[in-house]
Amino acid sequence: MQRRSVLKGAAALAGSSALAGCKPAPPSTSAAHIQGGFVGQAWERGHAMRDRLAQGLPLPAPSRTHRVQVLIAGGGIAALSAARALRLAGASDVALLELEDQAGGNSRGGTVQGLRCPLGAHYLPVPGDQAPEVQDLLEELGVRQRVAGRWQYKDEYLCFSPQERLFIHGEWQEGLLPTQDVAASTIAQYQRFAQLVDSAMRAQPFSMPAMRSWQAQGGLAPAHQALDAIRFDTWLAQQQLDDPHLRWYLDYACQDDFGAGCAQVSAWAGLHYFASRHGFQAPGMPDDAHDSVLTWPQGNGWLSEQLAAPVQAAGWLHSGHTVMRIAETRQGVEIDSFNHANQSMERWQAAHCIVALPTFIAAHVVQDPPDFLRAAVQALDWAPWQVTNVHIRAPLRDRPGAELAWDNVLYDDVAHGGLGYVNAGHQRLNAMQQLPTVLTCYRALGGNQPGASARSARQQLLAQSWEAARDQTLATLARAHADIYEKTTHVEVMRYGHAMAIPRPGTQTVLSRIGQPASSAKRPALINGERIQALPTPSTGRLHFAHSDWSGYSVFEEAFTRGLYAGVGVG
């Protein structure tokens, strides 16, 4: 039995009831009976310490002192990658301090009513040859293997078909690029944009991770600097690309990867989304390189769990710690952290500290922050996000068109930051187990209009009640599924105040120039059995900075690579 059969079966049952004289009741439009709440980030922990610092209050005296060789501040993908690099180098005296109860940052997974689902990032594009570090990790985890001399990815980790669909004009179409009932002029602009992306790729290659091209060019290449200097929507206007369907799709793509739309991000970022992967495939043009993605029921939470497991097993992970102060001393590094379990300040002394914190937090806690850290914070802004997991007990009544896919986007909602929902049960091998399931709904709040304020959106996100977030999400889903209120049993909302760095104009130019001398630049790394020249990471000698912020946007490849080379530099 296929997913289409499940949905058709539900429709048939509804039809048979009507024939028997049992007229279906009108769908409910109230969510008052649906329980749930906020989950995830511990706002009160971070904000309580932030407010204390802002008021100039002295920190409590440390109740105890720990000594380690290497301390990692932060617990996201960069921190876990750095810990892996240290473990592979034979390090044993390491501590990792994480604010939350669970490591993984934006790549955490959760459980709703016993079903796994993402709490943040939900997929990883199959990495290209410019990301051998990520390829090496996937080989280690058994996601890819060599078969008859060629690398292959295991089928259970590649996203099953159907992969994407779009709700537009009252029905579902396959794929996310609007193609049904569009004019010939729209197709022509699709093809024109595809040609421009291809030309940009040939003129000056884009790479993922971006830091690899920075190393090759000694910073951002001149052609890329010109793109980085202007907004993406300005560049599109210069190219006379004004078709509303194309602009809609590009807004969606930018919000999906950067948390903000074409009027917020640079032209470099807008093109990088396509040019660093497989380009842009327009209708009527060859589609030789289709984007393949890896995904799991808990999204990238599967990856963070695999990275965190050996850290926990080694006793390195210390969750529930807010890092309050990082200072270099003559002997090494001194770190003060607040232990929320016993409500006490603790001091850590280490020879080196890998600062795997967002740059705006690092700038607050690092004493006498280096100029390059100040410059990075000035260049960056962050988009807030809302991730809502909706547990449904039975098949939803679907609208006409393409069948239920992994990624399902509603055209009209993208203008408000809505990026649709992912079916967390899509990768189940047994189609009979498709329901109940969890729909993971994403909303990026960085804005898609010139001058949109991420700060204002962040304040609104934190002030909004859980009930309001629930009602907004279900009202959106009801456009395509009239019985969503009847079938929903539980809703959980995850809020990220600073989810993703927004690559605004000028961001990449500033960050690519941050190339302080670092020990990692002189040391080779063993990747896929080959010795590869390590990429330099921002460092003061004892403080080594590793976070996706240093690349200007938040994707797994950037965070993992930066964490790895920070660990290589220390190990």
GIVEN-V84629 format. One record per residue. N is the residue number from 0. RES is the residue in three letters. SS is DSSP state (helix for helix, strand for strand, loop for the rest). PSI is psi in whole degrees, 0 to 359 (* if undefined). NEAR is the number of other C-alpha atoms within 12 Angstrom. Layout:
n=<N | N>
res=<RES | RES>
ss=<SS | SS>
psi=<PSI | PSI>
near=<NEAR | NEAR>
This chain:
n=<0 | 1 | 2 | 3 | 4 | 5 | 6 | 7 | 8 | 9 | 10 | 11 | 12 | 13 | 14 | 15 | 16 | 17 | 18 | 19 | 20 | 21 | 22 | 23 | 24 | 25 | 26 | 27 | 28 | 29 | 30 | 31 | 32 | 33 | 34 | 35 | 36 | 37 | 38 | 39 | 40 | 41 | 42 | 43 | 44 | 45 | 46 | 47 | 48 | 49 | 50 | 51 | 52 | 53 | 54 | 55 | 56 | 57 | 58 | 59 | 60 | 61 | 62 | 63 | 64 | 65 | 66 | 67 | 68 | 69 | 70 | 71 | 72 | 73 | 74 | 75 | 76 | 77 | 78 | 79 | 80 | 81 | 82 | 83 | 84 | 85 | 86 | 87 | 88 | 89 | 90 | 91 | 92 | 93 | 94 | 95 | 96 | 97 | 98 | 99 | 100 | 101 | 102 | 103 | 104 | 105 | 106 | 107 | 108 | 109 | 110 | 111 | 112 | 113 | 114 | 115 | 116 | 117 | 118 | 119 | 120 | 121 | 122 | 123 | 124 | 125 | 126 | 127 | 128 | 129 | 130 | 131 | 132 | 133 | 134 | 135 | 136 | 137 | 138 | 139 | 140 | 141 | 142 | 143 | 144 | 145 | 146 | 147 | 148 | 149 | 150 | 151 | 152 | 153 | 154 | 155 | 156 | 157 | 158 | 159 | 160 | 161 | 162 | 163 | 164 | 165 | 166 | 167 | 168 | 169 | 170 | 171 | 172 | 173 | 174 | 175 | 176 | 177 | 178 | 179 | 180 | 181 | 182 | 183 | 184 | 185 | 186 | 187 | 188 | 189 | 190 | 191 | 192 | 193 | 194 | 195 | 196 | 197 | 198 | 199 | 200 | 201 | 202 | 203 | 204 | 205 | 206 | 207 | 208 | 209 | 210 | 211 | 212 | 213 | 214 | 215 | 216 | 217 | 218 | 219 | 220 | 221 | 222 | 223 | 224 | 225 | 226 | 227 | 228 | 229 | 230 | 231 | 232 | 233 | 234 | 235 | 236 | 237 | 238 | 239 | 240 | 241 | 242 | 243 | 244 | 245 | 246 | 247 | 248 | 249 | 250 | 251 | 252 | 253 | 254 | 255 | 256 | 257 | 258 | 259 | 260 | 261 | 262 | 263 | 264 | 265 | 266 | 267 | 268 | 269 | 270 | 271 | 272 | 273 | 274 | 275 | 276 | 277 | 278 | 279 | 280 | 281 | 282 | 283 | 284 | 285 | 286 | 287 | 288 | 289 | 290 | 291 | 292 | 293 | 294 | 295 | 296 | 297 | 298 | 299 | 300 | 301 | 302 | 303 | 304 | 305 | 306 | 307 | 308 | 309 | 310 | 311 | 312 | 313 | 314 | 315 | 316 | 317 | 318 | 319 | 320 | 321 | 322 | 323 | 324 | 325 | 326 | 327 | 328 | 329 | 330 | 331 | 332 | 333 | 334 | 335 | 336 | 337 | 338 | 339 | 340 | 341 | 342 | 343 | 344 | 345 | 346 | 347 | 348 | 349 | 350 | 351 | 352 | 353 | 354 | 355 | 356 | 357 | 358 | 359 | 360 | 361 | 362 | 363 | 364 | 365 | 366 | 367 | 368 | 369 | 370 | 371 | 372 | 373 | 374 | 375 | 376 | 377 | 378 | 379 | 380 | 381 | 382 | 383 | 384 | 385 | 386 | 387 | 388 | 389 | 390 | 391 | 392 | 393 | 394 | 395 | 396 | 397 | 398 | 399 | 400 | 401 | 402 | 403 | 404 | 405 | 406 | 407 | 408 | 409 | 410 | 411 | 412 | 413 | 414 | 415 | 416 | 417 | 418 | 419 | 420 | 421 | 422 | 423 | 424 | 425 | 426 | 427 | 428 | 429 | 430 | 431 | 432 | 433 | 434 | 435 | 436 | 437 | 438 | 439 | 440 | 441 | 442 | 443 | 444 | 445 | 446 | 447 | 448 | 449 | 450 | 451 | 452 | 453 | 454 | 455 | 456 | 457 | 458 | 459 | 460 | 461 | 462 | 463 | 464 | 465 | 466 | 467 | 468 | 469 | 470 | 471 | 472 | 473 | 474 | 475 | 476 | 477 | 478 | 479 | 480 | 481 | 482 | 483 | 484 | 485 | 486 | 487 | 488 | 489 | 490 | 491 | 492 | 493 | 494 | 495 | 496 | 497 | 498 | 499 | 500 | 501 | 502 | 503 | 504 | 505 | 506 | 507 | 508 | 509 | 510 | 511 | 512 | 513 | 514 | 515 | 516 | 517 | 518 | 519 | 520 | 521 | 522 | 523 | 524 | 525 | 526 | 527 | 528 | 529 | 530 | 531 | 532 | 533 | 534 | 535 | 536 | 537 | 538 | 539 | 540 | 541 | 542 | 543 | 544 | 545 | 546 | 547 | 548 | 549 | 550 | 551 | 552 | 553 | 554 | 555 | 556 | 557 | 558 | 559 | 560 | 561 | 562 | 563 | 564 | 565 | 566 | 567 | 568 | 569 | 570>
res=<MET | GLN | ARG | ARG | SER | VAL | LEU | LYS | GLY | ALA | ALA | ALA | LEU | ALA | GLY | SER | SER | ALA | LEU | ALA | GLY | CYS | LYS | PRO | ALA | PRO | PRO | SER | THR | SER | ALA | ALA | HIS | ILE | GLN | GLY | GLY | PHE | VAL | GLY | GLN | ALA | TRP | GLU | ARG | GLY | HIS | ALA | MET | ARG | ASP | ARG | LEU | ALA | GLN | GLY | LEU | PRO | LEU | PRO | ALA | PRO | SER | ARG | THR | HIS | ARG | VAL | GLN | VAL | LEU | ILE | ALA | GLY | GLY | GLY | ILE | ALA | ALA | LEU | SER | ALA | ALA | ARG | ALA | LEU | ARG | LEU | ALA | GLY | ALA | SER | ASP | VAL | ALA | LEU | LEU | GLU | LEU | GLU | ASP | GLN | ALA | GLY | GLY | ASN | SER | ARG | GLY | GLY | THR | VAL | GLN | GLY | LEU | ARG | CYS | PRO | LEU | GLY | ALA | HIS | TYR | LEU | PRO | VAL | PRO | GLY | ASP | GLN | ALA | PRO | GLU | VAL | GLN | ASP | LEU | LEU | GLU | GLU | LEU | GLY | VAL | ARG | GLN | ARG | VAL | ALA | GLY | ARG | TRP | GLN | TYR | LYS | ASP | GLU | TYR | LEU | CYS | PHE | SER | PRO | GLN | GLU | ARG | LEU | PHE | ILE | HIS | GLY | GLU | TRP | GLN | GLU | GLY | LEU | LEU | PRO | THR | GLN | ASP | VAL | ALA | ALA | SER | THR | ILE | ALA | GLN | TYR | GLN | ARG | PHE | ALA | GLN | LEU | VAL | ASP | SER | ALA | MET | ARG | ALA | GLN | PRO | PHE | SER | MET | PRO | ALA | MET | ARG | SER | TRP | GLN | ALA | GLN | GLY | GLY | LEU | ALA | PRO | ALA | HIS | GLN | ALA | LEU | ASP | ALA | ILE | ARG | PHE | ASP | THR | TRP | LEU | ALA | GLN | GLN | GLN | LEU | ASP | ASP | PRO | HIS | LEU | ARG | TRP | TYR | LEU | ASP | TYR | ALA | CYS | GLN | ASP | ASP | PHE | GLY | ALA | GLY | CYS | ALA | GLN | VAL | SER | ALA | TRP | ALA | GLY | LEU | HIS | TYR | PHE | ALA | SER | ARG | HIS | GLY | PHE | GLN | ALA | PRO | GLY | MET | PRO | ASP | ASP | ALA | HIS | ASP | SER | VAL | LEU | THR | TRP | PRO | GLN | GLY | ASN | GLY | TRP | LEU | SER | GLU | GLN | LEU | ALA | ALA | PRO | VAL | GLN | ALA | ALA | GLY | TRP | LEU | HIS | SER | GLY | HIS | THR | VAL | MET | ARG | ILE | ALA | GLU | THR | ARG | GLN | GLY | VAL | GLU | ILE | ASP | SER | PHE | ASN | HIS | ALA | ASN | GLN | SER | MET | GLU | ARG | TRP | GLN | ALA | ALA | HIS | CYS | ILE | VAL | ALA | LEU | PRO | THR | PHE | ILE | ALA | ALA | HIS | VAL | VAL | GLN | ASP | PRO | PRO | ASP | PHE | LEU | ARG | ALA | ALA | VAL | GLN | ALA | LEU | ASP | TRP | ALA | PRO | TRP | GLN | VAL | THR | ASN | VAL | HIS | ILE | ARG | ALA | PRO | LEU | ARG | ASP | ARG | PRO | GLY | ALA | GLU | LEU | ALA | TRP | ASP | ASN | VAL | LEU | TYR | ASP | ASP | VAL | ALA | HIS | GLY | GLY | LEU | GLY | TYR | VAL | ASN | ALA | GLY | HIS | GLN | ARG | LEU | ASN | ALA | MET | GLN | GLN | LEU | PRO | THR | VAL | LEU | THR | CYS | TYR | ARG | ALA | LEU | GLY | GLY | ASN | GLN | PRO | GLY | ALA | SER | ALA | ARG | SER | ALA | ARG | GLN | GLN | LEU | LEU | ALA | GLN | SER | TRP | GLU | ALA | ALA | ARG | ASP | GLN | THR | LEU | ALA | THR | LEU | ALA | ARG | ALA | HIS | ALA | ASP | ILE | TYR | GLU | LYS | THR | THR | HIS | VAL | GLU | VAL | MET | ARG | TYR | GLY | HIS | ALA | MET | ALA | ILE | PRO | ARG | PRO | GLY | THR | GLN | THR | VAL | LEU | SER | ARG | ILE | GLY | GLN | PRO | ALA | SER | SER | ALA | LYS | ARG | PRO | ALA | LEU | ILE | ASN | GLY | GLU | ARG | ILE | GLN | ALA | LEU | PRO | THR | PRO | SER | THR | GLY | ARG | LEU | HIS | PHE | ALA | HIS | SER | ASP | TRP | SER | GLY | TYR | SER | VAL | PHE | GLU | GLU | ALA | PHE | THR | ARG | GLY | LEU | TYR | ALA | GLY | VAL | GLY | VAL | GLY>
ss=<loop | loop | helix | helix | helix | helix | helix | helix | helix | helix | helix | helix | helix | helix | helix | helix | helix | helix | helix | loop | loop | loop | loop | loop | loop | loop | loop | loop | loop | loop | loop | loop | loop | loop | strand | strand | strand | strand | strand | loop | loop | loop | helix | helix | helix | helix | helix | helix | helix | helix | helix | helix | helix | helix | loop | loop | loop | loop | loop | loop | loop | loop | loop | strand | strand | strand | strand | strand | strand | strand | strand | strand | strand | loop | loop | loop | helix | helix | helix | helix | helix | helix | helix | helix | helix | helix | helix | helix | loop | loop | loop | loop | loop | strand | strand | strand | strand | strand | loop | loop | loop | loop | loop | loop | helix | helix | helix | loop | strand | strand | strand | strand | loop | loop | strand | strand | strand | strand | loop | loop | loop | loop | loop | strand | strand | loop | loop | loop | helix | helix | helix | helix | helix | helix | helix | helix | helix | helix | helix | helix | loop | loop | loop | strand | strand | strand | strand | loop | loop | strand | strand | strand | strand | loop | helix | helix | helix | strand | loop | loop | loop | loop | loop | strand | strand | strand | strand | strand | loop | loop | strand | strand | strand | strand | loop | loop | loop | loop | loop | loop | loop | loop | loop | helix | helix | helix | helix | helix | helix | helix | helix | helix | helix | helix | helix | helix | helix | helix | helix | helix | helix | helix | helix | loop | loop | loop | loop | loop | loop | helix | helix | helix | helix | helix | helix | helix | helix | loop | loop | loop | loop | helix | helix | helix | helix | helix | helix | helix | loop | loop | strand | helix | helix | helix | helix | helix | helix | helix | loop | loop | loop | loop | loop | helix | helix | helix | helix | helix | helix | helix | helix | helix | helix | helix | helix | helix | helix | helix | loop | loop | loop | loop | loop | loop | loop | strand | helix | helix | helix | helix | helix | helix | helix | helix | helix | loop | loop | loop | loop | loop | loop | loop | loop | loop | loop | loop | loop | loop | loop | loop | loop | loop | strand | strand | loop | loop | loop | loop | loop | loop | helix | helix | helix | helix | helix | helix | helix | helix | helix | helix | helix | helix | helix | loop | loop | loop | strand | strand | strand | loop | strand | strand | strand | strand | strand | strand | strand | strand | loop | loop | loop | loop | strand | strand | strand | strand | strand | strand | strand | loop | loop | loop | loop | strand | strand | strand | strand | strand | strand | strand | strand | strand | strand | strand | strand | loop | loop | loop | helix | helix | helix | helix | helix | helix | helix | strand | loop | loop | loop | loop | helix | helix | helix | helix | helix | helix | helix | helix | helix | loop | loop | strand | strand | strand | strand | strand | strand | strand | strand | strand | strand | strand | loop | loop | loop | loop | loop | loop | loop | loop | strand | loop | loop | loop | loop | loop | strand | strand | strand | strand | helix | helix | helix | helix | helix | helix | loop | strand | strand | strand | strand | strand | strand | loop | loop | loop | loop | loop | loop | loop | helix | helix | helix | loop | loop | loop | strand | strand | strand | strand | strand | strand | strand | strand | loop | loop | loop | loop | loop | loop | loop | loop | loop | helix | helix | helix | helix | helix | helix | helix | helix | helix | helix | loop | loop | helix | helix | helix | helix | helix | helix | helix | helix | helix | helix | helix | helix | loop | loop | loop | loop | loop | loop | helix | helix | helix | helix | strand | strand | strand | strand | strand | strand | strand | strand | strand | strand | strand | strand | strand | strand | loop | loop | loop | loop | loop | helix | helix | helix | helix | helix | helix | loop | loop | loop | loop | loop | loop | helix | helix | helix | helix | loop | strand | strand | strand | strand | loop | loop | strand | strand | strand | strand | loop | loop | loop | loop | loop | strand | loop | loop | loop | strand | strand | strand | loop | loop | helix | helix | helix | helix | loop | loop | loop | loop | helix | helix | helix | helix | helix | helix | helix | helix | helix | helix | helix | helix | helix | helix | helix | loop>
psi=<131 | 167 | 322 | 322 | 320 | 313 | 319 | 324 | 320 | 319 | 322 | 319 | 318 | 319 | 319 | 327 | 320 | 320 | 331 | 1 | 3 | 91 | 126 | 141 | 149 | 145 | 143 | 149 | 18 | 138 | 10 | 332 | 352 | 123 | 168 | 213 | 185 | 145 | 171 | 236 | 135 | 81 | 319 | 329 | 305 | 319 | 327 | 318 | 323 | 315 | 325 | 316 | 318 | 329 | 357 | 19 | 142 | 150 | 147 | 152 | 139 | 138 | 340 | 163 | 134 | 149 | 126 | 165 | 315 | 132 | 136 | 120 | 113 | 159 | 23 | 195 | 319 | 317 | 316 | 325 | 319 | 319 | 320 | 316 | 319 | 319 | 317 | 335 | 358 | 8 | 148 | 341 | 78 | 145 | 139 | 122 | 125 | 132 | 315 | 171 | 342 | 132 | 162 | 344 | 231 | 358 | 37 | 155 | 164 | 188 | 130 | 119 | 39 | 0 | 135 | 146 | 160 | 151 | 358 | 235 | 137 | 4 | 164 | 118 | 142 | 119 | 144 | 183 | 347 | 355 | 59 | 334 | 317 | 321 | 318 | 317 | 314 | 328 | 316 | 323 | 359 | 14 | 327 | 154 | 158 | 123 | 119 | 41 | 1 | 146 | 133 | 145 | 139 | 137 | 325 | 346 | 342 | 139 | 127 | 160 | 150 | 144 | 319 | 150 | 160 | 131 | 111 | 139 | 36 | 7 | 167 | 138 | 152 | 143 | 166 | 343 | 120 | 121 | 339 | 128 | 31 | 155 | 162 | 328 | 328 | 313 | 321 | 321 | 325 | 312 | 324 | 316 | 319 | 319 | 322 | 321 | 315 | 319 | 319 | 321 | 322 | 324 | 317 | 101 | 141 | 148 | 157 | 106 | 153 | 329 | 338 | 321 | 329 | 317 | 317 | 328 | 354 | 32 | 190 | 129 | 150 | 319 | 323 | 328 | 320 | 321 | 325 | 343 | 345 | 161 | 155 | 320 | 328 | 316 | 319 | 320 | 321 | 328 | 5 | 39 | 95 | 7 | 130 | 329 | 318 | 314 | 322 | 313 | 320 | 325 | 316 | 313 | 316 | 318 | 326 | 319 | 332 | 350 | 2 | 159 | 189 | 331 | 358 | 322 | 164 | 162 | 326 | 313 | 315 | 320 | 324 | 325 | 319 | 316 | 340 | 357 | 254 | 26 | 204 | 121 | 115 | 153 | 137 | 358 | 154 | 140 | 68 | 334 | 90 | 139 | 123 | 140 | 151 | 136 | 162 | 162 | 320 | 18 | 215 | 358 | 330 | 317 | 316 | 326 | 320 | 322 | 325 | 333 | 309 | 334 | 317 | 318 | 327 | 353 | 19 | 333 | 125 | 96 | 167 | 30 | 126 | 117 | 124 | 331 | 134 | 123 | 135 | 139 | 177 | 329 | 342 | 237 | 141 | 128 | 130 | 130 | 148 | 120 | 109 | 340 | 317 | 9 | 49 | 155 | 139 | 146 | 138 | 133 | 130 | 158 | 326 | 151 | 126 | 113 | 92 | 43 | 154 | 146 | 327 | 331 | 318 | 320 | 334 | 324 | 338 | 122 | 135 | 62 | 141 | 158 | 324 | 331 | 317 | 319 | 320 | 317 | 321 | 330 | 345 | 154 | 163 | 137 | 131 | 152 | 155 | 128 | 119 | 124 | 123 | 115 | 124 | 142 | 341 | 166 | 137 | 148 | 117 | 156 | 167 | 159 | 210 | 147 | 168 | 130 | 180 | 310 | 125 | 117 | 138 | 119 | 311 | 341 | 343 | 326 | 339 | 15 | 357 | 126 | 22 | 200 | 152 | 136 | 106 | 342 | 7 | 327 | 6 | 133 | 334 | 112 | 335 | 346 | 16 | 332 | 145 | 165 | 179 | 131 | 120 | 112 | 133 | 139 | 115 | 133 | 23 | 347 | 152 | 24 | 149 | 134 | 5 | 141 | 114 | 327 | 315 | 318 | 324 | 317 | 319 | 321 | 316 | 331 | 339 | 139 | 160 | 320 | 320 | 319 | 318 | 312 | 321 | 315 | 313 | 325 | 323 | 313 | 330 | 340 | 327 | 341 | 97 | 337 | 23 | 324 | 324 | 323 | 345 | 134 | 338 | 145 | 130 | 136 | 128 | 130 | 132 | 113 | 325 | 65 | 314 | 138 | 135 | 118 | 77 | 167 | 133 | 343 | 311 | 324 | 316 | 310 | 325 | 342 | 353 | 96 | 58 | 151 | 132 | 143 | 330 | 335 | 341 | 358 | 135 | 156 | 142 | 108 | 126 | 35 | 2 | 149 | 120 | 138 | 123 | 145 | 139 | 145 | 151 | 130 | 150 | 359 | 311 | 337 | 125 | 120 | 131 | 112 | 153 | 338 | 327 | 348 | 350 | 358 | 161 | 93 | 159 | 315 | 319 | 312 | 314 | 316 | 319 | 320 | 319 | 312 | 336 | 320 | 321 | 320 | 328 | 316 | *>
near=<14 | 21 | 32 | 25 | 17 | 25 | 30 | 23 | 20 | 21 | 23 | 16 | 18 | 22 | 17 | 15 | 15 | 14 | 12 | 11 | 10 | 12 | 13 | 17 | 13 | 11 | 19 | 21 | 25 | 22 | 30 | 20 | 18 | 26 | 22 | 28 | 24 | 29 | 27 | 33 | 33 | 26 | 23 | 17 | 27 | 27 | 19 | 18 | 34 | 25 | 18 | 17 | 20 | 15 | 11 | 10 | 12 | 15 | 25 | 21 | 15 | 23 | 18 | 19 | 18 | 23 | 24 | 25 | 28 | 40 | 49 | 57 | 55 | 45 | 50 | 51 | 49 | 50 | 51 | 54 | 49 | 48 | 54 | 41 | 39 | 37 | 29 | 22 | 21 | 15 | 24 | 23 | 27 | 40 | 40 | 48 | 45 | 42 | 39 | 32 | 26 | 35 | 43 | 45 | 44 | 45 | 45 | 41 | 38 | 39 | 29 | 35 | 22 | 14 | 29 | 33 | 43 | 45 | 47 | 47 | 44 | 43 | 42 | 34 | 33 | 33 | 34 | 25 | 19 | 26 | 34 | 31 | 40 | 36 | 31 | 33 | 32 | 33 | 22 | 21 | 21 | 20 | 30 | 25 | 21 | 18 | 10 | 7 | 7 | 9 | 21 | 20 | 26 | 22 | 21 | 22 | 32 | 29 | 35 | 29 | 25 | 26 | 32 | 32 | 35 | 40 | 41 | 32 | 20 | 20 | 25 | 32 | 30 | 27 | 31 | 35 | 34 | 35 | 28 | 25 | 13 | 20 | 16 | 16 | 18 | 27 | 27 | 24 | 28 | 35 | 25 | 27 | 36 | 30 | 24 | 26 | 33 | 26 | 20 | 26 | 26 | 15 | 15 | 27 | 32 | 37 | 37 | 38 | 37 | 43 | 42 | 35 | 26 | 33 | 23 | 20 | 21 | 20 | 25 | 35 | 28 | 19 | 22 | 36 | 27 | 22 | 34 | 34 | 26 | 30 | 35 | 40 | 37 | 26 | 29 | 31 | 19 | 14 | 18 | 19 | 28 | 24 | 27 | 24 | 30 | 34 | 34 | 35 | 35 | 43 | 41 | 41 | 34 | 46 | 45 | 42 | 41 | 48 | 51 | 52 | 45 | 46 | 37 | 42 | 51 | 39 | 41 | 48 | 52 | 49 | 42 | 39 | 38 | 35 | 33 | 34 | 32 | 29 | 33 | 38 | 30 | 30 | 23 | 14 | 18 | 15 | 14 | 12 | 15 | 17 | 26 | 24 | 30 | 32 | 40 | 39 | 43 | 40 | 41 | 38 | 37 | 35 | 42 | 44 | 29 | 28 | 37 | 37 | 24 | 22 | 38 | 27 | 14 | 20 | 18 | 33 | 35 | 35 | 33 | 32 | 39 | 42 | 46 | 44 | 37 | 37 | 33 | 28 | 19 | 13 | 14 | 24 | 35 | 37 | 43 | 37 | 44 | 35 | 31 | 26 | 18 | 13 | 18 | 22 | 29 | 31 | 32 | 40 | 34 | 34 | 30 | 40 | 49 | 52 | 54 | 50 | 43 | 42 | 40 | 28 | 34 | 38 | 29 | 27 | 33 | 35 | 23 | 19 | 27 | 27 | 19 | 28 | 40 | 24 | 24 | 38 | 28 | 22 | 31 | 36 | 38 | 42 | 46 | 38 | 45 | 47 | 47 | 48 | 47 | 47 | 41 | 34 | 24 | 26 | 36 | 37 | 32 | 32 | 28 | 23 | 23 | 29 | 31 | 44 | 37 | 43 | 39 | 40 | 46 | 43 | 36 | 24 | 31 | 38 | 30 | 30 | 39 | 39 | 44 | 42 | 43 | 45 | 45 | 46 | 40 | 43 | 34 | 30 | 19 | 14 | 20 | 20 | 21 | 33 | 27 | 30 | 37 | 41 | 51 | 48 | 45 | 47 | 45 | 46 | 45 | 50 | 40 | 39 | 23 | 21 | 18 | 26 | 22 | 35 | 21 | 19 | 31 | 27 | 20 | 22 | 30 | 27 | 15 | 20 | 17 | 28 | 25 | 23 | 34 | 38 | 31 | 28 | 39 | 41 | 23 | 33 | 41 | 30 | 30 | 32 | 33 | 25 | 32 | 36 | 36 | 28 | 33 | 41 | 28 | 35 | 40 | 38 | 42 | 39 | 40 | 40 | 36 | 38 | 42 | 44 | 48 | 49 | 50 | 47 | 35 | 34 | 40 | 43 | 38 | 30 | 39 | 37 | 30 | 34 | 30 | 25 | 20 | 27 | 28 | 33 | 25 | 18 | 22 | 23 | 32 | 21 | 27 | 21 | 14 | 13 | 13 | 22 | 23 | 32 | 39 | 42 | 50 | 41 | 35 | 34 | 26 | 34 | 43 | 48 | 52 | 47 | 50 | 45 | 50 | 54 | 50 | 45 | 47 | 42 | 42 | 46 | 42 | 38 | 47 | 48 | 45 | 50 | 50 | 50 | 50 | 49 | 51 | 40 | 41 | 45 | 33>
